Structures are given as C-alpha cells and as structure tokens.
Amino acid sequence: MASGMTELCEQVNPCVLLEMRRARPFPEMRRVQESWVAGAEKRALLWLAARTPQWIGPDHLTFLGLAAQVGAGACYALAPWNRYALLGVIICLALNWLGDSLDGTLARVRQQLRPRYGFYVDHMVDSFGGLALMGGLALSGYMHPRIAIGLLVAFLMLSIQSYLATHALGEFRLSFWRFGPTELRILLAVGNLALLWKPRVHFLGGFYKLFDVGGAIGLAGMALMLVFFTGQNTVRLYREEGINR
C-alpha cells in the first residue's frame, strides 16, 4: 500500500513525494544494549553530558570519534618504526570512545535528536573508522594483513546484519553476547600493552604473533555471531510473516 501511494505521488506531483519524504518520521526501534559495562557506561555518559560545555555539540563529538579512530590506525602504521606508537593507539581508543559514545547521549540530554541523520552519519563514520583501524593493523607488522582484512569484512557484515534487523524488526542491537564496542576497545587496549611486553606467544605447539592469535579467535567469534543472529532473525521473520496455506 505504501509503495502504491509513493508511485501515485511520484506520477501526479513529484513535489508531493518530496514533501512526504521530508515529513516521514524515523521508524520506532528498540535499542538492545546488554554489554558487560553498559550500566556503568550509561551513568558515566550522562555525567559527562551534563558537564559538556554548551559550545560542544554532538557533531563535534562524532568528528572526534572518527578522527581518533583514524589516529589509532595511523599509530599502528607507525608502530614498525617505533613500538611506543602502540601507546598512542590506546589514547586514540579512549578519545574514540568519548566521541562515539557521548554524541548520541548529548543529543538526547539536550533534546537535539535527529534520528535519521544520526543513524546514517554515525554508522557511515563507524565504517570509515573500521577501515582506517584495520588498515593500520594490516600495516603494523603485528597482525597478518589477511587476518586484518578478515576482521574488517566480518565487522562490516555484522553491521549490515544489524542495520537490516533494525529496518525489518525495529530492533537495533548494540551488543552481541554481552560484547559491544566498549568491550572491544578495552580488549584492544589491553592487547596493545601486552604487545609491548610479549609480541609473540606459544599457542598449539608453535609460536605466533599475539595479534594473529587474538585476531583469529576474534574472527571465529564474529563469524559465529553472524551465523547465529542471521539464523535467529530469519526464523523470527518467517514465523511472524507466515503464509496461511
């Protein structure tokens, strides 16, 4: 029905269609955030939002998050020449958390929500940021480029799954099996500290790069999540839209 109305408006008067698109509300969605640190993180973000200077807006924080993630990738790329650049990665990860997590909270606290704009921009920023981070890791020498590329592909596929579920189910999942972006940042920061001490580890009878082992385990976990949630959502949609025979 909606499609038919859209086609009719497009045929009769394109200006009417444009106005309909402008006025169209963003569909209601349920945010699913069940990560280990979600409660403490929410309290911290509300505290920070209440104390953020008025001249700093959500868009400034979004840009900070992207710049910090690009900076983390650059630090990884510099690590072959100076391993202490790994400490710069940790600083960038902290700034990325601040910008990426606080922008939405600040918009909600100040009643400056732009749901469609925020949803689109935030997730395109995440995609570009993920590309920069994994690109830096691929150049760092601490992780095999194929594993870095595999992690990037898995991240993008999980993102696609999440966006499609948001549209089809009205449910935006921010964490998978109690792991969300903040937990991943913490793991990555701890891994960077471990790299300074022991870049190679003994695993399954051989010696391997620490981040190759961690990356392979992470890749397997992300692939399992992708298969599980894709199957779960497919079954749910099939049952909700069953055809009477």
C-alpha positions as CSV (number, residue, x, y, z in Angstrom):
1,M,0.0,0.0,0.0
2,A,2.8,2.4,0.9
3,S,4.6,1.6,-2.3
4,G,1.5,2.2,-4.3
5,M,0.9,5.6,-2.7
6,T,4.5,6.5,-3.3
7,E,4.2,5.6,-7.0
8,L,1.0,7.6,-7.3
9,C,2.5,10.7,-5.8
10,E,5.6,10.4,-8.0
11,Q,3.4,10.2,-11.1
12,V,1.0,13.0,-10.1
13,N,3.3,15.5,-8.4
14,P,7.0,14.9,-7.6
15,C,6.9,17.8,-5.1
16,V,4.3,15.9,-3.0
17,L,6.6,12.9,-2.9
18,L,9.5,15.1,-1.8
19,E,7.4,16.6,1.0
20,M,6.2,13.1,2.1
21,R,9.9,12.0,2.4
22,R,10.8,15.1,4.3
23,A,8.0,14.6,6.8
24,R,8.4,10.9,7.1
25,P,9.2,10.0,10.7
26,F,12.0,7.7,11.6
27,P,10.6,4.3,12.4
28,E,10.5,3.4,16.1
29,M,13.2,1.0,17.1
30,R,14.2,-0.7,20.3
31,R,17.9,-0.3,21.3
32,V,19.3,-3.6,22.6
33,Q,22.4,-2.9,24.8
34,E,23.3,-5.8,27.0
35,S,27.1,-5.5,27.2
36,W,29.1,-6.1,30.4
37,V,29.8,-2.4,31.0
38,A,26.5,-1.0,29.7
39,G,25.2,0.2,33.1
40,A,28.4,1.9,34.3
41,E,29.0,3.3,30.8
42,K,25.5,4.9,30.7
43,R,26.0,6.5,34.1
44,A,29.4,7.9,33.0
45,L,28.0,9.3,29.8
46,L,25.1,11.0,31.5
47,W,27.5,12.6,33.9
48,L,29.8,13.8,31.1
49,A,26.8,15.1,29.0
50,A,25.6,17.2,31.9
51,R,29.1,18.8,32.2
52,T,29.9,19.2,28.5
53,P,30.3,22.9,27.5
54,Q,27.5,24.3,25.5
55,W,29.7,25.2,22.5
56,I,30.5,21.5,22.1
57,G,27.7,19.8,20.1
58,P,27.1,16.1,19.1
59,D,28.6,16.7,15.6
60,H,31.9,17.8,17.2
61,L,32.0,14.6,19.2
62,T,31.2,12.5,16.1
63,F,34.1,14.1,14.3
64,L,36.3,13.5,17.3
65,G,35.4,9.8,17.3
66,L,36.3,9.4,13.6
67,A,39.5,11.4,13.9
68,A,40.6,9.3,16.9
69,Q,39.9,6.1,15.1
70,V,41.9,7.3,12.1
71,G,44.6,8.3,14.5
72,A,44.6,4.8,16.0
73,G,45.1,3.3,12.5
74,A,48.0,5.8,11.9
75,C,49.7,4.9,15.1
76,Y,49.5,1.2,14.2
77,A,51.1,2.0,10.8
78,L,53.9,3.9,12.6
79,A,54.5,1.0,15.1
80,P,57.1,-0.8,12.9
81,W,59.4,2.2,13.4
82,N,58.5,2.9,17.0
83,R,56.7,0.4,19.1
84,Y,55.7,3.1,21.6
85,A,53.2,4.2,19.0
86,L,51.1,1.4,20.5
87,L,50.6,3.7,23.5
88,G,49.2,6.3,21.1
89,V,46.7,3.8,19.9
90,I,45.4,3.4,23.5
91,I,45.0,7.2,23.8
92,C,43.1,7.3,20.4
93,L,40.8,4.4,21.5
94,A,39.9,6.4,24.6
95,L,39.1,9.5,22.6
96,N,37.2,7.4,20.1
97,W,35.1,6.0,23.0
98,L,34.4,9.6,24.2
99,G,33.3,10.9,20.8
100,D,31.5,7.8,19.5
101,S,29.6,7.1,22.7
102,L,28.9,10.7,24.0
103,D,27.5,12.2,20.8
104,G,24.1,10.4,21.0
105,T,23.8,10.8,24.8
106,L,24.5,14.6,24.4
107,A,21.8,14.9,21.7
108,R,19.3,13.1,23.9
109,V,20.1,15.1,27.0
110,R,19.8,18.4,25.1
111,Q,16.7,17.3,23.2
112,Q,18.5,17.8,19.9
113,L,17.7,14.4,18.3
114,R,17.9,14.0,14.6
115,P,17.2,10.2,14.3
116,R,17.7,9.7,10.5
117,Y,20.7,12.0,10.3
118,G,22.3,10.5,13.4
119,F,21.7,6.9,12.4
120,Y,23.1,7.4,8.9
121,V,26.1,9.5,9.8
122,D,27.1,7.5,12.9
123,H,27.2,4.3,11.0
124,M,29.0,5.6,8.0
125,V,31.6,7.1,10.4
126,D,31.9,3.6,12.0
127,S,32.5,2.1,8.6
128,F,35.2,4.5,7.6
129,G,36.8,4.3,11.1
130,G,36.8,0.5,11.0
131,L,38.6,0.7,7.6
132,A,41.2,3.0,9.0
133,L,41.8,0.9,12.1
134,M,42.1,-2.4,10.3
135,G,44.2,-0.8,7.6
136,G,46.6,0.4,10.2
137,L,46.8,-3.0,11.8
138,A,47.5,-4.6,8.4
139,L,50.5,-2.3,8.0
140,S,51.7,-2.6,11.6
141,G,53.5,-5.9,11.3
142,Y,51.8,-7.1,14.4
143,M,49.0,-8.8,12.5
144,H,48.9,-10.6,9.2
145,P,47.1,-8.5,6.6
146,R,44.8,-11.3,5.7
147,I,43.5,-11.6,9.3
148,A,43.1,-7.8,9.4
149,I,41.1,-7.9,6.2
150,G,39.0,-10.8,7.5
151,L,38.2,-8.8,10.7
152,L,37.1,-5.8,8.6
153,V,34.9,-8.0,6.4
154,A,33.3,-9.6,9.5
155,F,32.7,-6.3,11.1
156,L,31.0,-4.9,8.0
157,M,28.9,-8.0,7.6
158,L,27.8,-7.8,11.2
159,S,27.0,-4.1,10.7
160,I,24.9,-5.0,7.6
161,Q,23.0,-7.7,9.6
162,S,22.4,-5.1,12.4
163,Y,21.1,-2.4,10.0
164,L,18.8,-4.9,8.2
165,A,17.4,-6.1,11.6
166,T,16.8,-2.5,12.6
167,H,14.6,-2.0,9.5
168,A,12.9,-5.4,9.4
169,L,12.4,-5.9,13.1
170,G,12.5,-2.5,14.6
171,E,15.4,-3.6,16.9
172,F,18.8,-2.1,16.9
173,R,21.3,-4.3,18.5
174,L,24.4,-2.6,20.0
175,S,26.0,-5.7,21.6
176,F,26.3,-9.3,20.7
177,W,26.5,-11.9,23.5
178,R,27.4,-9.2,26.1
179,F,30.1,-7.8,23.9
180,G,29.8,-4.3,22.5
181,P,32.2,-1.6,21.1
182,T,33.4,-0.6,24.5
183,E,34.4,-4.1,25.5
184,L,36.3,-4.5,22.2
185,R,38.1,-1.2,22.8
186,I,39.2,-2.4,26.3
187,L,40.4,-5.7,24.9
188,L,42.3,-4.0,22.1
189,A,43.9,-1.6,24.6
190,V,45.0,-4.5,26.9
191,G,46.3,-6.2,23.8
192,N,48.5,-3.2,22.9
193,L,50.0,-3.2,26.4
194,A,50.7,-7.0,26.0
195,L,52.4,-6.3,22.7
196,L,55.0,-4.1,24.3
197,W,55.9,-7.0,26.6
198,K,55.4,-10.1,24.5
199,P,54.6,-9.7,20.8
200,R,54.8,-13.5,20.2
201,V,53.1,-16.2,22.2
202,H,53.2,-20.0,22.3
203,F,49.9,-21.4,21.0
204,L,49.0,-25.0,20.0
205,G,52.6,-26.2,19.8
206,G,54.0,-23.2,17.9
207,F,55.0,-19.6,18.3
208,Y,52.7,-17.0,16.7
209,K,52.2,-13.2,16.7
210,L,50.0,-12.3,19.6
211,F,47.6,-10.3,17.4
212,D,47.4,-13.1,14.9
213,V,46.1,-15.5,17.6
214,G,43.8,-12.9,19.1
215,G,42.6,-11.8,15.6
216,A,41.9,-15.4,14.5
217,I,39.9,-16.1,17.7
218,G,38.0,-12.8,17.2
219,L,37.3,-13.6,13.6
220,A,35.9,-17.0,14.5
221,G,33.7,-15.4,17.2
222,M,32.4,-12.8,14.9
223,A,31.6,-15.4,12.2
224,L,29.7,-17.4,14.7
225,M,27.7,-14.3,15.8
226,L,26.9,-13.5,12.2
227,V,25.6,-17.0,11.5
228,F,23.7,-17.2,14.8
229,F,21.9,-13.9,14.6
230,T,21.2,-14.2,10.9
231,G,19.6,-17.6,11.5
232,Q,17.7,-16.3,14.6
233,N,16.3,-13.3,12.8
234,T,15.4,-15.3,9.7
235,V,13.4,-17.8,11.8
236,R,11.7,-15.0,13.7
237,L,10.7,-13.1,10.5
238,Y,9.5,-16.4,8.8
239,R,7.2,-17.1,11.8
240,E,5.9,-13.5,12.0
241,E,5.1,-13.4,8.3
242,G,4.0,-17.0,7.8
243,I,1.8,-17.7,4.8
244,N,-1.6,-19.4,5.6
245,R,-2.0,-22.5,3.5
